[in-house]
Amino acid sequence: MADGEGVLVFSESNEIAFELLAKGRELADAVNGPLMAASFGAASAENAAKLSHYGADKIFTVADSKLDTFIVENYTDALEAVISTANPKIVMIGQTKQGGELAPRLAARLKTGCAVGCTKFELTGEGNLQIERIVMGGNATAVEVFNTVPQVATVLPKTFEPMQPDESRTGESVAVDADIKDVAKAVLKSETGECANVRLEDAAVIISGGRGFKKKEDFELIKGLASALNGEMGCSRPIAADLKWLSEDHWVGLSGHKVKPKLYIACGISGQIQHLAGMRDSNIIIAINKDPDAPIFNAVDYGLVGDIYQIIPKLTEELKKG
């Protein structure tokens, strides 16, 4: 493949694609190339208009019905065809469960490098992409530079703020005829699992609890404080993954949900790096912990040293008064 030009973004989630387009715009301008996007399935033409409103100069669509349901082999075929047509220098893919499976397969097909879970993007003096990503379970940050093209990277949700949409903006739509091969598997049935009716990524206020709580029933304190602040309940990894006191819908952290609320209150959470990686970009962070040496206090705007069983009820009561 030639050296490539511009930036191509893809995510099966429009919300994440809009976030990628914001950073993609900066990178595309820096390499003097177009900002491109890909859209698959029956709704690809309709999505093309939305992607152009959020900054895409050119949108490549593959309308094959095999792409109406995510099957990674089919999506790899489609995205490979788009890249063959678009010839991008940089490919940014949303780090969802689907995107995390798609990106390395794509990179292997293209015989190029792939970096996953990226949080920062820059260009070197030679014009190559340099990224940062969290590694070793959140205990370190790796800085990596690509030396092959295209440069494939996945991006964690909520890493970038989307641009304001401009509905008067119209990008060029290009239909791609991809060879979607038959695969020896199919989605027979799709069911929506029970969830807590919460999408933490969209919450403006999140109140999270950790191992400082003695039993599951005590999370009613978190629920009451969240209600007083019109917020959502979150938790650290042990609460959702080990103790099962809350569902994984509430899990904030490196392996859970990456959030960026206006206000984040951590109650009884020690502040291990895995948790901090999921909430460090919050606008205002408050911690309540009885241990004055808890690592969480190194990452907050305001800290309260004290017993969560005393502070949370009093705080909730005062908020309800106002």
N, C-alpha and C positions, 0 to 999 in steps of 0.2 A: 504494500500500500504506500502511496505517496505520503509526503510529510503531513498532509492534511491541513485544513483551515477551519477556524471557528470552533464553536462549542455546540455539542448536541446533548440535550437533557431528556431523561425519560423516567417516569414513574407511573405505575398503574393507578396511583392516587393523584388526582388533580391538585389537591391542596399541597402535596409535597412537590409536585412538578412546578407549581407557582413559586415555591421557595427556591428551587434550583435555578429557575429562570433569573431570579434577582442577582445571584452571584454569577451565573452564567453570562449575564449582560456585561459585568465588569471584566470577566476573563476574555470574552469575545472581542470587546473593544481593545483590550490590551494586546491581543494577537492579530488585530486588524482583520477579523473574520466575522462571519454571520453568527447570530444566535439561533440555533435550530432546536426543534423538539420533535418527538415521535408520539404517535397516538395509534392505538390498535383496536380492532374489533368493529362491531356495527356502529358504535357511537363515535368512531374516529373523526368523521367529518365535522360533527357537532363540536367535539372537543377541540378541534383545530382552531375554531374561532375563539374559544376561551383562552387557549394558549397564546394566541396572537395578542389578545387584550392584555396579557401579562408580560409581553415583551418579545415573544418569538418572532424572528424575521421570516422564518421558513418552517413549515410544519410538514413532516413526512407521515403519511397515513397508510396503514395496511388494514383494509376492511374485511379481510378473510374471517368468516364465521368461526373458524377454529380458534380464533383469538378472543372470542366472547368470554371464555373461561380461562383462567390462568393455568396453563400447563407449561412448565419451564422450557421443555424442548421446543415447543411451538413458538414461544416468545423469543427464544434464542435465534431461531430461524428468521423471525421477522426483524429483530433488531440487527442481525448480521446483514440482512438485505438492505435495511435503511442506511447502515454505516457504509456499505459498498457504494450506495448512491450518493450519500451526503459527503463522504470523505472528511469527517471531523478530525481535528487535532486532539480535542478533549471530549470525553464522554462522561457525563455525570448521571448517576443512577440513584434513586432514592433508596436508603437503607431500611427497607421494610423486610418482612420475612420473604416476600417474593423477590424483591430486588436483591437481597443478600444471596439468594440462590441463583439468580439470573446473571449477575455481574461476572463471577469467576468463570462460569461456563462460556460466556461471551468472550472473555479475555483469552481463554484457552483456544477457542475457535480461531481467534484473530492472531494468536501467537504473540500476545502483548502483555504488558504488566497490568496488575489490578491491585488497588489499595481499597480496603473496606473500612467503613465507619469513620470517615474523614470529618474533621471539624474545622479545618483551616486550609485555605488555598491561596497560593502565591505563585508568581512566575519568577524563575531564576533569570540571571542576566542573559543566559543563552536562550531564553524563551521556553524552557521546559517547566512542566507543572511540578510544584513542590507542595506537599501536603503534610498536615499533622493529624495524627490519630491516636486515640487512647489504646494502650497495649498492657499486657501483663495484668489483666483483671482490674485495670484502672490505676495501677501503681506507677505507670510511667507514660510518657508521651513520645511517640516515634515521629521523627521528621524524615520523610522519604522524597526522593526526586526520581521522576520517570526518565528513562532514556530510550523508550520505544514509543511508537505512534500506531494507533490512537492510545491515548492515556486514559484508562478506565478507572473511575473512582466512584465509590458509593458514599452518600452523604447522609448523616444522621438527621432525622426530622427535627425541626425547630432550630436548626443551626443558623438559618438565614431568614430574614423577614421578607415576605413577598412585596413586590412593587405594587403601587396602587394601579388597579386595572384601568385601561383606557379603551372604552368600547368603540371609539372611532378608529382605533388602530386595526389595520388589516394586514396580516402576514400572508406570504405566498404559500398555498397548499399544494403539495406534491404527492400524488398517489404512487405508491410503490407496489409492484407485483412481486410478492415474495413467494418463494417455493417452500410452503409449509408442509413438511413431510409427515406422513402418518406415523403415529407412535403407538406402542403396544400398551397404552393405558388411556383411560378416559375418566372424567368426573361423572359418576353415576348419580350422586345425590349431594346436595349442599344444604346444610342446616345451620341456622343461627343459634349459637350457644347462649346459655343464660349468662347475663353479665349484670354488672351493678349499675347500668344506665349512667355510666360516667365515661367521659373522654377527657382524661387529665390534660392532654396536650392543648385543649381549648379553654381550660379553666383559668380565670383571672386570679383566683385565690385558692391556694391549696394548704390544708392543714394535715401534716403527716405525723404518724406515731411510730415509735420503734420499740426496742426491747426494754425500755424503761417502764412499760406497762406490764402489770403483773398477770393480768388475765384478759381474755377476749372481751368480756363484758365491759371492761374499763374503757374500751374504745368508744363507748357512748359519750365520754368526755370530748373526744375528738369530733364526734358527730355533732355535739351541741355547739362547740366553738365554730365549726365549719358552717353550721346553720346560721349562727349569729352574724357571720361575715359573708353570707351568701356564697360560700366556697364549697370545695369538694374535699373529700377525705383521701389522703394518700398514706403510704406506709413504706417502711424499709424492707429490704429483701427477706429477712427472717420471718417477718409477720406474714407475708404472702407465700413464700416458697417453703419455709420450714414448718411454722406453726399453723398455717392455713387459717389464720384468724380473719383475714380479708382475702378477697379474690385477687388474681393477678392484674385485674383492671386498675387496682389501686397502687401497684408496685412502682415506685420511683427509683430509678437507678440505671446503671450501665446496662444491665440485662433486662430492665423493665421499661418504664416510660421515661423519655427525656422531656422535661417540661420547662416552660419559660413563663411562669405567671407573673403578675404584677407584685404579688405578695406570697411568700412561702414561709410557713411556720413549721419548724421541726421540733417535735415534742418527744423527749426521751429517746432521741437518736444520737448515737455517739459521733457519727460523722465519718464513717469509713469512706475511702476514696470511691468505691463502687457507687455509693449513694450520692456523693457530691457530684460525680460525673453526670448524674441525671437531673440535677437541679441548680447547678452553679451559675447558670445564666439568668436566674430569676432576678427581677428588678430589685426587690427588697427581700432580704432573708433574715428571719428572726429565729433564734433557737432558745428552747427552754430545757435546761438539763441541770441536775443537781451536782454534776461533776464539773468543777471549774476548769479542769484540764482536758475536758472532752475535745477531740479534734474538730468537732463541728463549730466551735467558737472561733476557729481560725478562718472560717469561710462566711461569716455572717456580718450583717450591718448592725444588728442589735442582738445582744445576748442577755438572757435572764438566768441567773444561777439560783436554782431553787427546786422544790418538789413539784413535779407536774400535777400531783393530786391536790395540791393547794392552789397553785397559780392558775391552772386552766379554769376551774369553776369560778374563781373570782373575776378573771378576765372575761369569761362568757357573761357573767352577771352584769358587769359594767357595760359591756357592749349592748346587751339587751335593753339597758336603761336608756341608752342614747339613740 
